[in-house]
Amino acid sequence: MSSLTLTATPADALIDVPRHLVVRGATPGAHITLAARTARAGGVVWHAHATFVADAEGVVDVSRDAPVSGSYQGVSAMGLIWSQVPEDGESRDVFPQPVIAPLVTTVFAQEADVGHVGSHDHGSARASAALAADVASAQAPTSRVSSVSFTQRLAAEGVTRRDVREDGLVGTLYLPPGEGPHPAVMILNGSGGGINEPGAALYASHGYAAFALGYFKGPGLPDYISNTPLEYFKQGLDWLRRTVRPAHDFVALSGQSRGGELVLLLGATFPEAVSAVIGYVPSALIHSAQNACDPAIGREGPTWLLDGKPLPHIWENNRTASWAPFDEGPPPHRHAKAMLTALDDADAVERARIPVEKIRGPVMLLSAQDDGSWPSSLYSRMVTERLATHAHPYVVEHLDFDRAGHAIVFPFVPTTQLVYAHPVSGKISTGGGEPDANAIADERSWAAVQAFLAQAVAERAHSQGQS
């Protein structure tokens, strides 16, 4: 009998590169269980498993074959990653600490009799951990075992990291290898605050000078989103230009959730400073401080200031808005239900609209049809319709993902933790979506963003060459 072998290629690559997992040397028709384990932030182990039937040649190819049971269904080359759950049942941070550290996943393959494979409840997280332990220790009767490890990285070789604590700014700058100049991207988080280093590291790995700028819940920053001056971000844009002198003077904005609202607002407010806008699950409207508010001001208080004055928001003097659909009933709560009540006051909606027609560059919107945080699909359509009405002379792209939820990031990360305590308010909520749909959204959105940026940079270079 030939030995059981498991391979993973490539063995070491960026996090957004899919891996080819193949088992060879299995008994034709045998059940082969694959169990994946990854130590993520804080050393918490995340795990998943899937059982396959070897083909007539004794091969299981995860990119070709659907499991007969396990943590996910259907064919998915990286299903053993996106379907992972944390052993502690609570962790949500899927990235390494520090961000430049590698993420190492070990996958174990076990051939065992059908009776043993069926002895676990394949639908539970506990079963996944038990199977992984069995496979790792080869305790199962009649088992043949193989294992392989592969490494995912957020930062490519040669990418450099620099803390930024100057000009009143708090953030992190990641630069690609080489002298440059490189086109630039400024990355902004949403209502959880902090500094989006994973995003910046991956953008830099794809050739962009990437500046993750924090604006609350970071070192020396306010604890809350309330009363955030837009001039702070203009200062960040100016600093980025002076510091990296970007190729073709190209500086894009990329923001998630409240950051998606923010990048559209910044593009409209400072159009001369923004070359392109990427809004992940964004809003078409200016919102109040909501779950990230200063309790002394309240969730209906202002978020954004310009020239020291609060910008009108959707909750302000709104005749139909109600928090009841979010506040009432058992958790997890869907914030989107409250947001929808506010849209019934047409006058308030019009007062709070972001004037996206002022943006002087291409716009990409990435939304989710089962967004539990707010109606990003509807908001994105409102943006595209407004841009069309004003004959926006630049590219506008909108990708709307079926069954997906609020947490669209990039591939290949776990997408299973849908329920969370908000980092500021502590409210138990759901971002919505299903893990498989969220994984598809992660993969397709990131590929589209890279293509969008490459086109935007090329068009910028072409226009400068003609000027």
Solvent accessible surface area in square Angstrom, and as a share of the most:
residue,aa,sasa,rsa
1,M,189,0.84
2,S,74,0.47
3,S,83,0.53
4,L,13,0.06
5,T,60,0.35
6,L,10,0.05
7,T,56,0.32
8,A,8,0.06
9,T,77,0.45
10,P,56,0.35
11,A,59,0.45
12,D,74,0.38
13,A,22,0.17
14,L,29,0.15
15,I,0,0.00
16,D,18,0.10
17,V,49,0.28
18,P,67,0.42
19,R,3,0.01
20,H,78,0.35
21,L,4,0.02
22,V,6,0.04
23,V,0,0.00
24,R,119,0.43
25,G,19,0.18
26,A,8,0.06
27,T,53,0.31
28,P,81,0.51
29,G,45,0.43
30,A,18,0.14
31,H,38,0.17
32,I,0,0.00
33,T,0,0.00
34,L,0,0.00
35,A,0,0.00
36,A,0,0.00
37,R,65,0.24
38,T,1,0.00
39,A,58,0.45
40,R,8,0.03
41,A,12,0.09
42,G,72,0.69
43,G,53,0.51
44,V,34,0.19
45,V,35,0.20
46,W,1,0.00
47,H,2,0.01
48,A,0,0.00
49,H,1,0.00
50,A,0,0.00
51,T,0,0.00
52,F,0,0.00
53,V,64,0.37
54,A,3,0.03
55,D,46,0.24
56,A,87,0.67
57,E,139,0.62
58,G,1,0.01
59,V,30,0.17
60,V,0,0.00
61,D,21,0.11
62,V,0,0.00
63,S,49,0.31
64,R,122,0.45
65,D,26,0.13
66,A,49,0.38
67,P,16,0.10
68,V,87,0.50
69,S,35,0.23
70,G,18,0.17
71,S,40,0.26
72,Y,10,0.04
73,Q,165,0.74
74,G,36,0.34
75,V,83,0.48
76,S,24,0.16
77,A,29,0.22
78,M,6,0.03
79,G,0,0.00
80,L,3,0.01
81,I,3,0.02
82,W,20,0.07
83,S,5,0.03
84,Q,0,0.00
85,V,33,0.19
86,P,4,0.02
87,E,81,0.36
88,D,75,0.39
89,G,53,0.51
90,E,138,0.62
91,S,24,0.15
92,R,107,0.39
93,D,66,0.34
94,V,17,0.10
95,F,32,0.13
96,P,9,0.05
97,Q,120,0.53
98,P,89,0.56
99,V,20,0.11
100,I,92,0.46
101,A,27,0.21
102,P,61,0.39
103,L,2,0.01
104,V,70,0.40
105,T,0,0.00
106,T,36,0.21
107,V,1,0.00
108,F,31,0.13
109,A,0,0.00
110,Q,0,0.00
111,E,20,0.09
112,A,7,0.05
113,D,63,0.33
114,V,90,0.52
115,G,58,0.55
116,H,30,0.13
117,V,6,0.04
118,G,53,0.51
119,S,76,0.49
120,H,42,0.19
121,D,99,0.51
122,H,27,0.12
123,G,74,0.71
124,S,40,0.25
125,A,51,0.39
126,R,205,0.75
127,A,6,0.04
128,S,3,0.02
129,A,28,0.22
130,A,35,0.27
131,L,1,0.00
132,A,0,0.00
133,A,55,0.43
134,D,25,0.13
135,V,0,0.00
136,A,51,0.40
137,S,57,0.37
138,A,51,0.39
139,Q,137,0.61
140,A,7,0.06
141,P,81,0.51
142,T,107,0.62
143,S,29,0.19
144,R,51,0.19
145,V,51,0.29
146,S,21,0.14
147,S,61,0.39
148,V,33,0.19
149,S,55,0.36
150,F,3,0.01
151,T,19,0.11
152,Q,1,0.00
153,R,81,0.29
154,L,2,0.01
155,A,15,0.11
156,A,30,0.23
157,E,167,0.75
158,G,43,0.41
159,V,22,0.12
160,T,77,0.45
161,R,100,0.36
162,R,101,0.37
163,D,71,0.37
164,V,0,0.00
165,R,118,0.43
166,E,69,0.31
167,D,64,0.33
168,G,64,0.62
169,L,1,0.01
170,V,14,0.08
171,G,0,0.00
172,T,1,0.00
173,L,2,0.01
174,Y,0,0.00
175,L,58,0.29
176,P,9,0.06
177,P,66,0.42
178,G,64,0.62
179,E,174,0.78
180,G,35,0.34
181,P,90,0.56
182,H,35,0.15
183,P,22,0.14
184,A,0,0.00
185,V,0,0.00
186,M,0,0.00
187,I,5,0.03
188,L,0,0.00
189,N,32,0.17
190,G,8,0.08
191,S,27,0.17
192,G,28,0.27
193,G,8,0.07
194,G,18,0.17
195,I,36,0.18
196,N,34,0.18
197,E,27,0.12
198,P,19,0.12
199,G,8,0.07
200,A,0,0.00
201,A,0,0.00
202,L,0,0.00
203,Y,8,0.03
204,A,0,0.00
205,S,20,0.13
206,H,64,0.29
207,G,29,0.28
208,Y,19,0.07
209,A,1,0.00
210,A,0,0.00
211,F,0,0.00
212,A,0,0.00
213,L,1,0.00
214,G,0,0.00
215,Y,7,0.03
216,F,0,0.00
217,K,79,0.34
218,G,19,0.18
219,P,75,0.47
220,G,89,0.85
221,L,27,0.14
222,P,83,0.52
223,D,92,0.48
224,Y,69,0.26
225,I,0,0.00
226,S,14,0.09
227,N,58,0.30
228,T,10,0.06
229,P,61,0.38
230,L,0,0.00
231,E,68,0.30
232,Y,33,0.13
233,F,0,0.00
234,K,50,0.21
235,Q,77,0.34
236,G,0,0.00
237,L,0,0.00
238,D,47,0.25
239,W,4,0.02
240,L,0,0.00
241,R,42,0.16
242,R,131,0.48
243,T,52,0.30
244,V,26,0.15
245,R,183,0.67
246,P,12,0.07
247,A,11,0.09
248,H,73,0.32
249,D,59,0.31
250,F,1,0.01
251,V,0,0.00
252,A,0,0.00
253,L,0,0.00
254,S,4,0.03
255,G,2,0.02
256,Q,35,0.16
257,S,15,0.10
258,R,6,0.02
259,G,0,0.00
260,G,0,0.00
261,E,0,0.00
262,L,0,0.00
263,V,0,0.00
264,L,0,0.00
265,L,6,0.03
266,L,0,0.00
267,G,0,0.00
268,A,5,0.04
269,T,40,0.23
270,F,23,0.10
271,P,20,0.13
272,E,107,0.48
273,A,5,0.04
274,V,4,0.02
275,S,6,0.04
276,A,0,0.00
277,V,0,0.00
278,I,0,0.00
279,G,0,0.00
280,Y,14,0.05
281,V,0,0.00
282,P,0,0.00
283,S,0,0.00
284,A,4,0.03
285,L,0,0.00
286,I,11,0.06
287,H,1,0.00
288,S,0,0.00
289,A,0,0.00
290,Q,10,0.04
291,N,21,0.11
292,A,0,0.00
293,C,19,0.11
294,D,37,0.19
295,P,101,0.63
296,A,98,0.76
297,I,74,0.37
298,G,23,0.22
299,R,72,0.26
300,E,88,0.39
301,G,8,0.08
302,P,29,0.18
303,T,1,0.01
304,W,1,0.00
305,L,30,0.15
306,L,49,0.24
307,D,112,0.58
308,G,61,0.58
309,K,142,0.60
310,P,77,0.48
311,L,33,0.16
312,P,64,0.40
313,H,12,0.05
314,I,0,0.00
315,W,15,0.05
316,E,72,0.32
317,N,120,0.61
318,N,23,0.12
319,R,177,0.65
320,T,56,0.33
321,A,24,0.19
322,S,42,0.27
323,W,21,0.08
324,A,38,0.30
325,P,52,0.33
326,F,1,0.00
327,D,48,0.25
328,E,122,0.55
329,G,53,0.51
330,P,116,0.73
331,P,77,0.49
332,P,64,0.41
333,H,17,0.08
334,R,65,0.24
335,H,12,0.05
336,A,8,0.07
337,K,103,0.44
338,A,0,0.00
339,M,1,0.00
340,L,84,0.42
341,T,30,0.17
342,A,1,0.01
343,L,34,0.17
344,D,109,0.57
345,D,3,0.02
346,A,73,0.57
347,D,76,0.39
348,A,0,0.00
349,V,14,0.08
350,E,102,0.46
351,R,117,0.43
352,A,0,0.00
353,R,61,0.22
354,I,2,0.01
355,P,36,0.23
356,V,1,0.01
357,E,46,0.21
358,K,114,0.48
359,I,3,0.01
360,R,136,0.50
361,G,1,0.01
362,P,13,0.08
363,V,0,0.00
364,M,0,0.00
365,L,0,0.00
366,L,0,0.00
367,S,0,0.00
368,A,1,0.01
369,Q,98,0.43
370,D,51,0.26
371,D,8,0.04
372,G,0,0.00
373,S,14,0.09
374,W,5,0.02
375,P,19,0.12
376,S,0,0.00
377,S,13,0.08
378,L,59,0.29
379,Y,0,0.00
380,S,0,0.00
381,R,105,0.38
382,M,21,0.10
383,V,2,0.01
384,T,31,0.18
385,E,106,0.47
386,R,50,0.18
387,L,1,0.01
388,A,77,0.59
389,T,111,0.64
390,H,95,0.42
391,A,80,0.62
392,H,24,0.11
393,P,110,0.69
394,Y,92,0.35
395,V,46,0.27
396,V,53,0.31
397,E,52,0.23
398,H,55,0.25
399,L,45,0.23
400,D,47,0.24
401,F,19,0.08
402,D,95,0.49
403,R,106,0.39
404,A,0,0.00
405,G,0,0.00
406,H,24,0.11
407,A,57,0.44
408,I,1,0.01
409,V,48,0.27
410,F,15,0.06
411,P,5,0.03
412,F,14,0.06
413,V,4,0.02
414,P,12,0.07
415,T,14,0.08
416,T,27,0.16
417,Q,44,0.20
418,L,44,0.22
419,V,73,0.42
420,Y,41,0.16
421,A,55,0.43
422,H,12,0.06
423,P,77,0.49
424,V,35,0.20
425,S,58,0.37
426,G,40,0.38
427,K,53,0.22
428,I,68,0.35
429,S,5,0.03
430,T,16,0.09
431,G,8,0.08
432,G,5,0.05
433,G,5,0.05
434,E,85,0.38
435,P,35,0.22
436,D,50,0.26
437,A,4,0.03
438,N,5,0.03
439,A,13,0.10
440,I,74,0.37
441,A,0,0.00
442,D,3,0.01
443,E,80,0.36
444,R,150,0.55
445,S,0,0.00
446,W,8,0.03
447,A,61,0.47
448,A,21,0.16
449,V,0,0.00
450,Q,52,0.23
451,A,65,0.50
452,F,4,0.02
453,L,1,0.00
454,A,58,0.45
455,Q,80,0.36
456,A,6,0.05
457,V,22,0.13
458,A,59,0.46
459,E,81,0.36
460,R,65,0.24
461,A,32,0.25
462,H,116,0.52
463,S,57,0.37
464,Q,76,0.34
465,G,68,0.65
466,Q,135,0.60
467,S,126,0.81
